[in-house]
Amino acid sequence: MDRSFTQTDKKHSTITVLICFLIAVIEGIDIQAAGVAASGIKTYFGLSASELGLFFSAGILGLLPGALVGGRYADRIGRKKVLIWSVSVFAIFTLCTVWVNSFYTLLLVRFLAGAGLGAAMPNLIALASESTSPANRGRAVGLMYCGMPIGAILVSLLAAYDVSGNWKTIFYVGGLVPLIVVPLMFKFLPESREFLKAQQAVKSSDQKPLSFKDLFSREFASRTLLLWVSYFFTLMVVYIMLSWLPSLFMELGFSRKDGSMAMVFFQIGATIGTVVLGMLIDRWKKAYVIVLMYLGILIGLFSLNSATTLNFMFVAAAIMGTFTIGGQGVLYAFGSFVYPTHLRGQGVGAASAVGRIGAMMGPAIAGQLLAVGSGATGVISAAIPCIVISAIIMILLTRRLETA
């Protein structure tokens, strides 16, 4: 433990991780909300299947510019300010979802809500990682990001026990909860100590603030490209599982209820994985955690392909959740190690944006594979090369960091 890390710093760290955890819960609520409310929205707006697909894509598409803009301004004006603005934007446009009356305004508010959420993510990672000592960064990011699967579980439970059956309820919750968190951020969330030091150093030396092109300087270009490739392929597989897991269960002959239960096991595994893998990245060599993470994903994919009983399938779903969502938390934590403070927001934000491109393409590719008759086995098999590529890339990046 860094001796300069005082009791006051520890208190600030706890508050920061807790508030960032609450915002990650909000992200989990939003990710699951669209799928849970899909049938109600389809009926209310009279949507076709293709239009419903556009509704799903609009929120994910908004994440891309949000992550780029949020990361860029985080390194310029501060993580706290950008996070407050991004959560506020997300809350307002999530609430607008229940008030719009046309399909195109529905797409617009989902896009803008996604942009707010996308801008929040690089700031959550930067704040959580910079709130603690370098030796505990992985744990801090893991504890923060485990809020995402918890939020998804809460939405599933809300949908299961909401007797009204009104799809708007989920979006009221998704919009009002962040509005409650915003005042807490104003009052209690401290700005990153590392960011303030970096800003002071820039002012005292009259240096110009670094820009996006600095991610491709001689020092950081290879790191940036390797991180982007890994984020792209890993999030492609993550979002195939998030979007299609219940349907893949039905393709394999199980019931809709079994598919929904598989998603619960997936999210329970995800909650455990984000915390445990986050702690391990601080205690083990990073290469070991990367190998464990991708090996776990491969075991999960092979288990889904070979399972013949329902209980075995639930176990496979839990393994997938542990290592895909847990692995996503590892990648976010890893991004905080790849870049120094003055580039961390932009670096993680850009990598997140590239990862979201994979997140959009993955479910679409899976849908095409199912449409041409490949079946669940074909979708799962197609994900395997993506994971192998990501694993190799991340090991190369780990070695490059160790020799830097």
C-alpha positions as CSV (number, residue, x, y, z in Angstrom):
1,M,0.0,0.0,0.0
2,D,1.2,3.5,-1.0
3,R,2.1,5.3,2.3
4,S,0.9,8.5,0.8
5,F,-2.6,6.9,0.6
6,T,-4.1,8.3,3.8
7,Q,-7.2,7.5,5.7
8,T,-9.0,10.4,4.1
9,D,-8.0,9.0,0.7
10,K,-9.4,5.6,1.7
11,K,-12.7,7.2,2.7
12,H,-12.8,9.0,-0.6
13,S,-12.0,5.8,-2.4
14,T,-14.9,4.0,-0.7
15,I,-17.4,6.8,-1.6
16,T,-16.2,6.9,-5.2
17,V,-16.5,3.2,-5.8
18,L,-19.9,3.1,-4.1
19,I,-21.3,5.9,-6.3
20,C,-19.7,4.4,-9.4
21,F,-21.2,1.1,-8.4
22,L,-24.7,2.7,-8.3
23,I,-24.2,4.1,-11.8
24,A,-23.1,0.7,-13.0
25,V,-26.3,-0.7,-11.6
26,I,-28.1,1.9,-13.7
27,E,-26.2,0.6,-16.8
28,G,-27.3,-2.9,-16.0
29,I,-30.9,-1.7,-15.7
30,D,-30.7,-0.1,-19.1
31,I,-29.1,-3.0,-20.9
32,Q,-31.8,-5.4,-19.7
33,A,-34.7,-2.9,-19.9
34,A,-34.9,-2.9,-23.7
35,G,-35.2,-6.7,-24.0
36,V,-37.6,-7.0,-21.1
37,A,-39.9,-4.2,-22.4
38,A,-39.6,-5.3,-26.1
39,S,-43.0,-7.0,-26.4
40,G,-44.8,-4.1,-24.8
41,I,-43.0,-1.5,-27.0
42,K,-43.7,-3.6,-30.1
43,T,-47.4,-3.6,-29.4
44,Y,-47.7,0.0,-28.2
45,F,-45.9,1.5,-31.3
46,G,-47.1,-1.2,-33.7
47,L,-43.5,-2.2,-34.7
48,S,-42.4,-4.9,-37.1
49,A,-39.5,-7.2,-36.2
50,S,-37.0,-5.1,-38.2
51,E,-38.2,-1.9,-36.5
52,L,-37.8,-3.6,-33.1
53,G,-34.2,-4.5,-34.1
54,L,-33.6,-0.8,-34.9
55,F,-34.9,0.1,-31.4
56,F,-32.4,-2.3,-29.9
57,S,-29.5,-0.9,-32.0
58,A,-30.3,2.8,-31.3
59,G,-29.2,2.7,-27.7
60,I,-26.0,0.7,-28.5
61,L,-25.2,3.1,-31.3
62,G,-25.4,6.0,-29.0
63,L,-22.7,4.5,-26.8
64,L,-20.1,5.0,-29.5
65,P,-20.0,8.8,-29.7
66,G,-20.8,9.0,-26.0
67,A,-17.7,7.0,-25.1
68,L,-15.5,9.1,-27.4
69,V,-16.8,12.5,-26.2
70,G,-17.0,11.5,-22.5
71,G,-13.4,10.1,-22.5
72,R,-12.0,13.2,-24.3
73,Y,-13.6,15.8,-22.0
74,A,-12.8,13.7,-18.9
75,D,-9.1,14.4,-19.5
76,R,-9.8,18.1,-20.1
77,I,-12.4,19.3,-17.5
78,G,-12.5,16.4,-15.0
79,R,-14.1,13.0,-14.5
80,K,-16.7,14.2,-12.0
81,K,-18.1,17.0,-14.2
82,V,-18.5,14.8,-17.2
83,L,-20.0,11.9,-15.2
84,I,-22.6,14.2,-13.7
85,W,-23.6,15.6,-17.1
86,S,-23.6,12.2,-18.8
87,V,-25.8,10.5,-16.1
88,S,-28.2,13.5,-16.2
89,V,-28.5,13.2,-20.0
90,F,-29.1,9.5,-19.7
91,A,-31.8,10.0,-17.1
92,I,-33.7,12.7,-19.0
93,F,-33.8,10.8,-22.3
94,T,-34.6,7.5,-20.6
95,L,-37.7,9.2,-19.0
96,C,-38.5,10.6,-22.5
97,T,-38.9,7.0,-23.7
98,V,-42.2,6.8,-21.9
99,W,-43.5,10.1,-23.3
100,V,-42.7,9.9,-27.0
101,N,-45.5,8.9,-29.5
102,S,-43.7,8.1,-32.7
103,F,-41.2,5.4,-33.8
104,Y,-38.5,7.9,-34.9
105,T,-38.6,10.0,-31.8
106,L,-38.4,6.7,-29.9
107,L,-35.2,5.9,-31.8
108,L,-33.8,9.4,-31.1
109,V,-34.3,9.3,-27.3
110,R,-32.8,5.8,-27.1
111,F,-29.8,7.1,-29.1
112,L,-29.3,10.1,-26.8
113,A,-29.8,8.0,-23.7
114,G,-27.2,5.6,-25.0
115,A,-24.8,8.6,-25.6
116,G,-25.2,9.6,-22.0
117,L,-24.5,6.1,-20.8
118,G,-21.6,5.8,-23.2
119,A,-20.0,9.0,-21.9
120,A,-20.4,7.7,-18.3
121,M,-18.4,4.5,-18.7
122,P,-14.8,5.8,-19.3
123,N,-15.3,8.1,-16.4
124,L,-16.5,5.3,-14.1
125,I,-13.4,3.4,-14.9
126,A,-11.1,6.3,-14.5
127,L,-12.7,7.4,-11.2
128,A,-12.7,3.9,-9.7
129,S,-9.2,3.1,-10.8
130,E,-7.7,6.5,-9.7
131,S,-9.5,6.5,-6.4
132,T,-7.3,3.9,-4.9
133,S,-3.6,2.9,-4.9
134,P,-2.2,1.3,-8.1
135,A,-2.0,-2.1,-6.2
136,N,-5.8,-2.1,-5.8
137,R,-7.0,-0.8,-9.1
138,G,-8.4,-4.1,-10.4
139,R,-10.4,-4.7,-7.3
140,A,-11.8,-1.2,-7.4
141,V,-12.9,-1.5,-11.0
142,G,-14.3,-5.0,-10.3
143,L,-16.3,-3.9,-7.3
144,M,-17.7,-1.0,-9.3
145,Y,-18.5,-3.0,-12.4
146,C,-20.3,-5.8,-10.6
147,G,-23.2,-3.3,-10.3
148,M,-24.0,-4.0,-14.0
149,P,-25.1,-7.6,-13.7
150,I,-26.8,-6.7,-10.4
151,G,-28.8,-4.1,-12.2
152,A,-29.8,-6.6,-14.9
153,I,-31.0,-9.0,-12.3
154,L,-33.1,-6.3,-10.6
155,V,-34.8,-5.5,-13.9
156,S,-35.5,-9.2,-14.5
157,L,-37.1,-9.5,-11.0
158,L,-39.0,-6.2,-11.5
159,A,-40.4,-7.6,-14.8
160,A,-41.3,-10.9,-13.2
161,Y,-43.2,-9.4,-10.2
162,D,-44.7,-6.3,-11.9
163,V,-48.4,-7.2,-11.9
164,S,-49.4,-4.2,-14.1
165,G,-47.4,-5.5,-17.1
166,N,-46.8,-1.9,-18.2
167,W,-43.6,-1.6,-20.2
168,K,-43.2,2.0,-19.1
169,T,-42.5,1.1,-15.5
170,I,-39.0,-0.1,-16.3
171,F,-38.1,3.1,-18.0
172,Y,-39.6,5.2,-15.2
173,V,-37.3,3.3,-12.8
174,G,-34.3,3.6,-15.2
175,G,-34.8,7.4,-15.5
176,L,-35.7,8.3,-11.9
177,V,-32.9,6.3,-10.2
178,P,-30.1,8.2,-11.9
179,L,-31.9,11.5,-11.1
180,I,-31.6,10.5,-7.4
181,V,-27.9,9.6,-7.8
182,V,-27.0,12.9,-9.5
183,P,-27.4,15.0,-6.2
184,L,-25.3,12.4,-4.4
185,M,-22.5,12.9,-7.0
186,F,-22.7,16.7,-6.6
187,K,-22.3,16.5,-2.8
188,F,-20.2,13.4,-2.1
189,L,-18.2,12.3,-5.2
190,P,-14.6,13.6,-5.0
191,E,-12.7,14.5,-8.2
192,S,-9.9,12.1,-9.0
193,R,-6.8,12.9,-7.1
194,E,-4.6,11.8,-9.9
195,F,-6.5,14.0,-12.4
196,L,-6.0,17.0,-10.2
197,K,-2.3,16.4,-9.9
198,A,-2.0,15.8,-13.7
199,Q,-3.8,19.1,-14.4
200,Q,-1.6,21.0,-11.9
201,A,1.5,19.5,-13.6
202,V,0.3,20.7,-17.0
203,K,-0.4,24.2,-15.7
204,S,2.9,24.5,-14.0
205,S,4.9,23.4,-17.0
206,D,2.8,25.3,-19.6
207,Q,2.2,22.1,-21.6
208,K,-0.6,21.8,-24.0
209,P,-3.3,19.3,-23.1
210,L,-2.9,15.9,-24.9
211,S,-5.4,15.1,-27.7
212,F,-6.8,12.0,-29.3
213,K,-3.9,11.8,-31.8
214,D,-1.6,11.2,-28.8
215,L,-3.1,7.7,-28.5
216,F,-1.2,7.0,-31.7
217,S,2.1,8.4,-30.6
218,R,5.2,6.2,-30.8
219,E,4.8,5.3,-27.2
220,F,1.1,4.4,-27.2
221,A,0.2,3.4,-30.8
222,S,0.8,-0.3,-30.5
223,R,-0.9,-0.4,-27.1
224,T,-4.0,1.4,-28.5
225,L,-4.3,-0.9,-31.5
226,L,-3.9,-4.1,-29.5
227,L,-6.4,-2.9,-26.9
228,W,-8.9,-2.0,-29.6
229,V,-8.8,-5.4,-31.3
230,S,-9.3,-7.2,-28.0
231,Y,-12.2,-5.0,-26.9
232,F,-13.8,-5.4,-30.3
233,F,-13.8,-9.2,-30.4
234,T,-14.5,-9.8,-26.7
235,L,-17.5,-7.4,-26.6
236,M,-18.8,-9.0,-29.8
237,V,-19.0,-12.4,-27.9
238,V,-20.3,-10.7,-24.7
239,Y,-23.2,-9.1,-26.5
240,I,-24.0,-12.2,-28.5
241,M,-24.6,-13.9,-25.1
242,L,-26.5,-10.9,-23.6
243,S,-28.8,-10.7,-26.6
244,W,-29.2,-14.3,-27.7
245,L,-28.7,-16.6,-24.8
246,P,-32.4,-17.2,-24.0
247,S,-33.1,-17.7,-27.8
248,L,-30.1,-20.1,-28.1
249,F,-31.6,-22.1,-25.3
250,M,-34.9,-22.4,-27.2
251,E,-33.0,-23.3,-30.3
252,L,-31.5,-26.2,-28.4
253,G,-35.0,-27.4,-27.5
254,F,-35.5,-25.9,-24.0
255,S,-38.5,-23.7,-23.0
256,R,-38.7,-19.9,-22.9
257,K,-38.9,-20.1,-19.1
258,D,-35.6,-22.2,-19.1
259,G,-34.0,-19.5,-21.3
260,S,-35.0,-16.8,-18.9
261,M,-33.6,-18.8,-16.0
262,A,-30.4,-19.3,-17.9
263,M,-30.1,-15.5,-18.1
264,V,-30.5,-15.2,-14.3
265,F,-27.6,-17.8,-13.8
266,F,-25.6,-15.9,-16.4
267,Q,-25.9,-12.6,-14.4
268,I,-25.2,-14.3,-11.1
269,G,-22.0,-15.7,-12.5
270,A,-21.3,-12.2,-13.9
271,T,-21.6,-10.6,-10.5
272,I,-19.2,-13.1,-9.0
273,G,-16.8,-12.9,-11.9
274,T,-16.4,-9.1,-12.0
275,V,-15.4,-9.1,-8.3
276,V,-13.1,-12.2,-8.2
277,L,-11.3,-11.5,-11.5
278,G,-10.9,-7.8,-10.5
279,M,-9.2,-8.9,-7.3
280,L,-7.0,-11.4,-9.1
281,I,-5.6,-8.8,-11.5
282,D,-4.1,-7.0,-8.5
283,R,-2.7,-10.2,-7.0
284,W,-1.5,-12.3,-9.9
285,K,0.5,-11.6,-12.9
286,K,-1.8,-9.9,-15.4
287,A,-1.0,-12.5,-18.1
288,Y,-2.2,-15.3,-15.7
289,V,-5.6,-13.5,-15.2
290,I,-5.9,-12.9,-19.0
291,V,-5.3,-16.6,-19.7
292,L,-7.7,-17.7,-17.0
293,M,-10.4,-15.3,-18.3
294,Y,-10.3,-16.4,-21.9
295,L,-9.9,-20.1,-21.0
296,G,-13.0,-19.7,-18.9
297,I,-14.9,-18.2,-21.8
298,L,-13.8,-21.1,-24.1
299,I,-14.9,-23.7,-21.4
300,G,-18.2,-21.9,-21.2
301,L,-18.7,-22.0,-25.0
302,F,-17.7,-25.7,-25.3
303,S,-20.0,-26.5,-22.3
304,L,-23.0,-24.8,-24.0
305,N,-22.3,-26.7,-27.2
306,S,-22.0,-30.1,-25.4
307,A,-24.5,-29.9,-22.6
308,T,-27.5,-32.3,-22.8
309,T,-29.3,-31.6,-19.6
310,L,-31.0,-28.5,-18.3
311,N,-28.9,-28.3,-15.1
312,F,-25.7,-28.6,-17.1
313,M,-26.9,-25.8,-19.4
314,F,-27.5,-23.6,-16.3
315,V,-24.0,-24.3,-15.2
316,A,-22.6,-23.5,-18.6
317,A,-24.6,-20.2,-18.6
318,A,-23.1,-19.3,-15.2
319,I,-19.6,-20.0,-16.4
320,M,-20.2,-17.8,-19.5
321,G,-21.5,-15.0,-17.2
322,T,-18.5,-15.3,-14.9
323,F,-15.9,-15.0,-17.6
324,T,-17.6,-12.8,-20.3
325,I,-19.0,-10.1,-18.1
326,G,-16.2,-10.6,-15.5
327,G,-13.7,-10.5,-18.4
328,Q,-15.2,-7.3,-19.6
329,G,-14.5,-5.9,-16.1
330,V,-10.9,-7.1,-16.5
331,L,-10.6,-5.3,-19.8
332,Y,-11.9,-2.1,-18.3
333,A,-9.5,-2.4,-15.4
334,F,-6.7,-3.3,-17.8
335,G,-7.4,-0.1,-19.8
336,S,-6.5,1.9,-16.6
337,F,-3.1,0.2,-16.6
338,V,-2.4,0.8,-20.3
339,Y,-2.7,4.6,-20.2
340,P,-1.3,7.2,-17.8
341,T,-3.6,9.6,-16.0
342,H,-3.6,12.4,-18.6
343,L,-4.7,9.9,-21.4
344,R,-6.7,7.5,-19.4
345,G,-10.2,8.9,-20.1
346,Q,-9.6,9.3,-23.9
347,G,-7.8,5.9,-24.1
348,V,-10.4,3.9,-22.3
349,G,-13.2,5.9,-24.0
350,A,-11.9,5.2,-27.5
351,A,-11.4,1.5,-26.7
352,S,-14.9,1.3,-25.3
353,A,-16.3,2.8,-28.5
354,V,-14.5,0.3,-30.6
355,G,-15.7,-2.5,-28.4
356,R,-19.3,-1.2,-28.8
357,I,-18.9,-1.6,-32.6
358,G,-18.2,-5.3,-31.9
359,A,-21.2,-5.3,-29.5
360,M,-23.4,-4.1,-32.3
361,M,-22.0,-6.5,-34.9
362,G,-22.1,-9.6,-32.7
363,P,-25.9,-9.9,-32.2
364,A,-26.5,-9.1,-35.9
365,I,-24.0,-11.8,-37.1
366,A,-25.6,-14.3,-34.7
367,G,-29.0,-13.4,-36.1
368,Q,-27.8,-14.0,-39.7
369,L,-26.2,-17.4,-38.7
370,L,-29.5,-18.5,-37.2
371,A,-31.4,-17.2,-40.2
372,V,-29.3,-19.4,-42.6
373,G,-29.9,-22.5,-40.4
374,S,-26.6,-22.7,-38.5
375,G,-28.5,-23.1,-35.3
376,A,-27.3,-22.5,-31.8
377,T,-24.3,-24.7,-32.2
378,G,-23.2,-22.7,-35.2
379,V,-23.4,-19.4,-33.3
380,I,-21.5,-20.7,-30.4
381,S,-18.8,-22.3,-32.6
382,A,-18.4,-19.0,-34.5
383,A,-17.6,-17.2,-31.2
384,I,-14.7,-19.4,-30.4
385,P,-12.2,-17.9,-33.0
386,C,-13.1,-14.4,-31.7
387,I,-12.1,-15.4,-28.2
388,V,-8.8,-17.1,-29.3
389,I,-7.8,-13.9,-31.2
390,S,-8.6,-11.7,-28.2
391,A,-6.6,-13.9,-25.9
392,I,-3.5,-13.8,-28.1
393,I,-3.8,-10.1,-28.5
394,M,-4.2,-9.5,-24.8
395,I,-1.2,-11.7,-23.9
396,L,0.9,-9.7,-26.4
397,L,-0.3,-6.4,-24.9
398,T,0.5,-7.7,-21.4
399,R,4.1,-8.6,-22.4
400,R,4.5,-5.2,-24.1
401,L,3.5,-3.5,-20.8
402,E,5.8,-5.7,-18.8
403,T,8.8,-4.8,-21.0
404,A,7.9,-1.0,-21.2
